[in-house]
Amino acid sequence: MNDLIINKENKNAQIPQICLQSAQRKGSIIGESYHPNAHQLYNDIVMWIDDYFMTNQHFSLSFCVSYFDTASNKGIYNILKCLKDWQSKGKTISIVWYVSESDDDLIEDIDDLAEDASVHISTILSDKPHSIAS
């Protein structure tokens, strides 16, 4: 299965760097998300996850998304819901979100997403910058 790599060089500030790696059983979404076509971007991720879990058991997803608009919120929710659905089918998932200690609004948004999707998100408070997986 091919990896899904989007905006690896961070040339488009409107979309996050996305790196989903099949062989490593992990992925990362890093940056900001306010692209006008966020629906398609996040739909591609959901489709990749669905394909991945057809032949795999475990996946770990790390977020370091510091800002997202309403359309991106819906897309992120769809990713989380997809992961929850696979977890309900016996797959093992891990979701971590790195967030600045001082960003109370984002922490609340993450908690809301986790509650809405009925999934556990480990929130790691850190002001250290994170980079895309290689």
C-alpha positions in Angstrom: 0.0 0.0 0.0 1.3 3.5 -0.9 1.9 6.1 1.7 -0.2 9.3 1.6 2.0 12.3 1.5 0.5 15.8 1.1 2.3 19.2 1.4 5.5 17.6 2.7 7.5 20.7 1.9 4.9 22.9 3.5 4.5 25.0 0.4 0.8 25.7 1.0 0.2 27.3 4.4 -3.6 26.6 4.1 -3.2 22.8 4.4 -1.3 20.8 7.0 1.6 18.6 6.2 0.2 15.1 6.0 2.2 11.9 6.1 0.4 8.6 6.5 2.9 5.7 6.4 1.6 2.1 5.9 4.8 0.2 6.7 5.4 2.2 9.9 1.8 2.0 10.9 1.7 5.6 11.8 0.7 9.0 10.5 1.0 12.7 11.3 -0.9 15.8 10.4 1.0 19.0 11.2 0.3 22.7 10.6 -2.8 24.8 10.0 -5.9 23.9 8.1 -8.1 26.4 6.4 -8.1 25.4 2.7 -11.2 26.1 0.7 -11.3 22.4 -0.5 -10.8 20.9 3.0 -13.6 18.4 2.4 -11.7 16.6 -0.4 -8.4 16.7 1.5 -9.8 15.0 4.6 -11.9 12.7 2.5 -8.7 11.4 0.9 -7.3 10.7 4.4 -10.5 8.8 5.4 -10.3 6.7 2.2 -6.6 5.9 2.9 -7.4 4.8 6.4 -10.2 2.6 5.2 -7.9 1.0 2.7 -5.1 0.6 5.3 -7.3 -1.2 7.8 -8.4 -3.8 5.2 -5.1 -5.5 5.7 -3.6 -4.0 8.9 -4.4 -4.1 12.7 -2.7 -1.1 14.3 -2.4 2.6 13.5 -1.1 5.6 15.4 -2.0 9.1 14.3 -0.4 12.3 15.7 -1.9 15.7 15.2 0.0 19.0 15.7 -2.7 21.2 14.1 -2.6 24.6 15.7 -5.5 26.1 13.8 -8.4 24.8 11.8 -11.5 26.3 10.3 -15.1 25.0 10.4 -14.7 22.9 7.2 -11.5 21.4 8.5 -13.1 20.7 11.9 -15.7 18.5 10.0 -12.9 16.8 8.1 -10.9 16.0 11.3 -14.1 14.8 12.9 -14.6 12.4 9.9 -11.1 11.1 10.4 -11.7 10.5 14.1 -15.0 8.8 13.4 -13.5 6.6 10.8 -10.8 5.5 13.3 -13.4 4.9 16.0 -15.4 2.7 13.6 -12.3 0.6 12.9 -11.6 0.4 16.6 -15.1 -0.9 17.1 -14.2 -3.7 14.6 -11.3 -4.8 16.7 -8.5 -2.6 15.3 -6.0 -0.9 17.6 -5.7 2.9 17.2 -3.8 5.6 19.1 -4.4 9.3 18.6 -2.2 12.0 20.0 -2.6 15.7 19.7 0.3 18.1 20.5 -0.9 21.5 21.6 0.6 24.6 23.1 0.1 24.8 26.8 -1.3 28.3 26.5 -3.9 27.4 23.8 -7.0 26.9 25.9 -9.3 27.3 23.0 -7.6 24.6 21.0 -7.6 22.2 24.0 -11.3 22.7 24.3 -11.8 22.1 20.6 -9.8 18.8 20.8 -11.9 17.7 23.8 -15.1 18.5 21.9 -13.9 16.5 18.8 -12.9 13.5 21.0 -16.3 13.6 22.7 -18.3 14.0 19.5 -16.4 11.1 17.8 -16.4 9.0 21.0 -12.7 8.4 20.7 -9.8 8.9 23.1 -7.3 11.6 22.1 -4.1 11.9 24.3 -3.4 15.6 24.5 0.3 16.4 25.0 1.0 19.9 26.1 4.2 21.2 24.5 5.5 24.4 22.9 8.2 22.4 21.1 7.7 22.5 17.3 7.0 19.2 15.6 8.1 18.1 12.2 6.7 15.8 9.6 7.6 12.2 9.8 10.1 11.1 7.2 
